[in-house]
């Protein structure tokens, strides 16, 4: 963290350096805080991986953080209304209501949907598989909506839906992309900030990339 003082010597603006949590690119962020409020988010020029690159999602994190509709505490339904509560009460309510459903109707009576970016959160990675194990087959997530074709292809080609090749963009000489537009998606799972810049670098060093788009 760095801080800029005003004329009276009081901390006026503090800059916190973080990693963007929104996708696998893991771009470095410089977040300027003033009086406890996010004032500006920019790419961290000194980040050895992203070199200052940032996409529109990363620069708009303030809107996500300050969104009045963002959940900040657990909610439970009482008399048809969602009301705020503490975590102990929320977990007790889940246990009291969920377990009888599973006992009476079986694990498949419960469906679960997990959103993004829980997969970028260490606590989520550790504990959510335990929750998955307690319910049946009705598990859904952002991946089941927008990544199912890739998972099917990975299952057929590599034997596991979670297996996929990660290209070494900074050293490859020929890159073949099928059904993918990294200029639009920023490459996502390849964990490479600034895909457009990395693709141009392939050409600049005499390499080539080929895009095959079924559409």
C-alpha positions as CSV (number, residue, x, y, z in Angstrom):
1,X,0.0,0.0,0.0
2,X,1.1,3.5,-0.7
3,X,-0.3,6.7,0.7
4,X,-0.3,10.4,-0.4
5,X,-0.5,13.0,2.4
6,X,-2.2,16.4,2.2
7,X,-0.7,19.7,3.4
8,X,-1.6,19.0,7.0
9,X,0.2,15.6,7.0
10,X,-3.0,13.6,7.2
11,X,-3.4,10.6,4.9
12,X,-5.5,11.8,2.0
13,X,-5.3,9.0,-0.6
14,X,-4.1,5.4,0.0
15,X,-3.4,3.0,-2.9
16,X,-4.0,-0.7,-2.3
17,X,-2.6,-3.2,-4.6
18,X,-4.8,-6.3,-5.2
19,X,-5.5,-9.0,-7.8
20,X,-8.7,-8.7,-9.7
21,X,-11.1,-11.5,-8.6
22,X,-13.5,-11.5,-11.6
23,X,-11.8,-14.0,-13.9
24,X,-8.8,-16.2,-14.4
25,X,-6.7,-13.5,-16.0
26,X,-5.7,-12.3,-12.5
27,X,-4.8,-8.8,-13.4
28,X,-3.0,-6.6,-10.9
29,X,-5.1,-3.6,-9.6
30,X,-4.1,-0.3,-8.0
31,X,-7.2,0.7,-5.9
32,X,-7.2,4.3,-4.7
33,X,-9.1,4.8,-1.4
34,X,-10.0,8.2,0.0
35,X,-11.8,8.6,3.3
36,X,-12.8,4.9,3.2
37,X,-14.3,5.2,-0.3
38,X,-13.0,3.7,-3.6
39,X,-12.1,6.7,-5.8
40,X,-10.3,5.0,-8.7
41,X,-9.3,1.6,-9.9
42,X,-6.5,1.2,-12.5
43,X,-4.2,-1.4,-13.7
44,X,-1.0,-1.9,-11.7
45,X,1.8,-0.9,-14.0
46,X,4.4,-2.7,-11.8
47,X,2.5,-6.0,-11.9
48,X,4.9,-8.6,-13.4
49,X,2.1,-10.5,-15.0
50,X,-0.5,-8.0,-16.3
51,X,1.9,-5.0,-16.7
52,X,-0.9,-2.5,-16.1
53,X,-3.5,-4.1,-18.3
54,X,-7.1,-4.0,-17.0
55,X,-10.4,-4.7,-18.7
56,X,-13.7,-2.8,-18.2
57,X,-14.9,-5.3,-15.6
58,X,-11.9,-4.6,-13.3
59,X,-12.2,-0.9,-13.6
60,X,-15.9,-1.0,-12.6
61,X,-15.4,-3.0,-9.4
62,X,-16.4,0.1,-7.4
63,X,-19.9,-0.1,-8.8
64,X,-20.1,-3.8,-7.7
65,X,-18.7,-2.9,-4.2
66,X,-21.0,0.0,-3.7
67,X,-24.1,-1.6,-5.3
68,X,-27.0,-1.0,-2.8
69,X,-28.5,-4.4,-3.8
70,X,-25.3,-6.3,-2.9
71,X,-25.8,-8.7,-0.1
72,X,-23.6,-7.9,2.9
73,X,-25.2,-10.1,5.5
74,X,-27.2,-13.4,5.4
75,X,-31.0,-13.2,4.7
76,X,-33.7,-15.6,6.0
77,X,-37.3,-15.7,5.0
78,X,-39.8,-14.9,7.8
79,X,-43.5,-14.6,7.2
80,X,-42.8,-14.4,3.5
81,X,-40.2,-11.6,3.8
82,X,-36.4,-11.8,3.5
83,X,-34.8,-10.2,6.6
84,X,-31.2,-9.7,7.7
85,X,-29.7,-12.0,10.3
86,X,-26.4,-13.3,11.6
87,X,-24.4,-16.2,10.2
88,X,-25.2,-18.5,13.2
89,X,-28.9,-18.0,12.7
90,X,-28.6,-18.5,9.0
91,X,-26.7,-21.8,9.3
92,X,-29.1,-23.1,12.0
93,X,-32.1,-22.3,9.7
94,X,-30.5,-24.1,6.8
95,X,-29.8,-27.2,8.9
96,X,-33.4,-27.2,10.3
97,X,-35.0,-26.9,6.9
98,X,-32.7,-28.7,4.6
99,X,-32.0,-31.9,6.4
100,X,-35.7,-33.0,6.7
101,X,-36.1,-32.5,2.9
102,X,-33.1,-34.8,2.2
103,X,-34.3,-37.4,4.7
104,X,-37.9,-37.5,3.3
105,X,-37.3,-37.0,-0.4
106,X,-33.7,-37.9,-1.1
107,X,-30.6,-35.9,-2.0
108,X,-31.9,-35.3,-5.6
109,X,-34.7,-33.2,-4.1
110,X,-32.2,-30.4,-3.5
111,X,-30.8,-28.3,-6.3
112,X,-27.9,-25.9,-5.8
113,X,-26.6,-23.0,-8.0
114,X,-23.3,-21.4,-7.3
115,X,-22.4,-18.2,-9.1
116,X,-19.1,-16.5,-10.1
117,X,-16.6,-15.8,-8.7
118,X,-16.8,-18.3,-5.9
119,X,-14.2,-20.4,-7.7
120,X,-11.7,-17.6,-7.2
121,X,-12.3,-17.6,-3.4
122,X,-10.2,-19.9,-1.2
123,X,-13.0,-20.5,1.3
124,X,-15.4,-21.4,-1.5
125,X,-13.0,-23.8,-3.0
126,X,-12.4,-25.6,0.3
127,X,-16.0,-25.8,1.6
128,X,-18.4,-25.9,-1.4
129,X,-17.3,-29.5,-2.4
130,X,-18.4,-30.6,1.0
131,X,-21.8,-29.1,0.4
132,X,-21.9,-30.7,-3.1
133,X,-21.3,-34.1,-1.4
134,X,-24.3,-33.6,0.8
135,X,-26.8,-33.3,-2.0
136,X,-27.6,-35.2,-5.2
137,X,-26.9,-34.6,-8.9
138,X,-28.8,-31.3,-9.3
139,X,-25.7,-29.0,-9.1
140,X,-25.6,-26.0,-11.4
141,X,-23.2,-23.1,-11.7
142,X,-22.0,-20.4,-14.2
143,X,-19.9,-23.2,-15.8
144,X,-23.0,-25.4,-16.5
145,X,-24.5,-22.4,-18.4
146,X,-21.6,-21.1,-20.5
147,X,-18.9,-23.8,-20.4
148,X,-20.7,-27.1,-21.0
149,X,-19.5,-27.5,-24.6
150,X,-15.9,-27.1,-23.5
151,X,-16.4,-29.6,-20.7
152,X,-17.9,-32.2,-23.1
153,X,-15.0,-31.8,-25.5
154,X,-12.5,-32.1,-22.7
155,X,-14.2,-35.3,-21.5
156,X,-14.0,-36.9,-25.0
157,X,-10.5,-35.7,-25.8
158,X,-8.8,-35.9,-22.5
159,X,-11.0,-38.2,-20.3
160,X,-12.0,-35.5,-17.8
161,X,-14.3,-32.5,-18.1
162,X,-11.9,-30.4,-16.0
163,X,-8.9,-31.1,-18.2
164,X,-7.9,-28.6,-20.9
165,X,-4.7,-27.3,-22.4
166,X,-3.3,-24.0,-21.3
167,X,-1.2,-22.4,-24.0
168,X,2.1,-20.9,-23.3
169,X,1.2,-17.7,-25.1
170,X,4.5,-15.9,-24.4
171,X,6.6,-18.6,-26.1
172,X,4.3,-20.3,-28.6
173,X,5.0,-19.9,-32.4
174,X,1.6,-21.2,-33.7
175,X,-1.7,-20.9,-31.8
176,X,-4.9,-22.5,-33.2
177,X,-8.2,-21.3,-31.7
178,X,-11.4,-23.2,-32.4
179,X,-14.7,-21.6,-31.5
180,X,-13.1,-18.9,-29.4
181,X,-12.7,-15.2,-29.7
182,X,-10.2,-14.0,-27.1
183,X,-10.5,-10.5,-28.2
184,X,-14.0,-10.7,-26.8
185,X,-13.6,-13.1,-23.9
186,X,-10.0,-12.1,-22.9
187,X,-9.1,-15.8,-23.0
188,X,-10.4,-16.5,-19.5
189,X,-9.2,-20.0,-18.5
190,X,-5.7,-19.5,-20.0
191,X,-4.9,-17.1,-17.1
192,X,-3.3,-14.5,-19.4
193,X,-3.9,-10.8,-18.9
194,X,-4.1,-8.8,-22.1
195,X,-4.8,-11.5,-24.6
196,X,-5.0,-9.1,-27.5
197,X,-1.5,-7.8,-26.7
198,X,-0.1,-11.3,-26.2
199,X,-1.6,-12.4,-29.6
200,X,0.0,-9.4,-31.3
201,X,3.3,-10.3,-29.7
202,X,3.1,-13.8,-31.3
203,X,2.9,-12.1,-34.7
204,X,5.6,-9.5,-33.8
205,X,8.1,-12.3,-33.1
206,X,7.3,-14.1,-36.4
207,X,4.6,-16.5,-35.1
208,X,1.0,-17.0,-36.2
209,X,-2.4,-17.5,-34.6
210,X,-5.3,-19.0,-36.5
211,X,-9.0,-18.6,-35.5
212,X,-11.6,-21.2,-36.6
213,X,-15.1,-19.9,-35.7
214,X,-18.0,-22.3,-36.5
215,X,-20.4,-19.3,-36.7
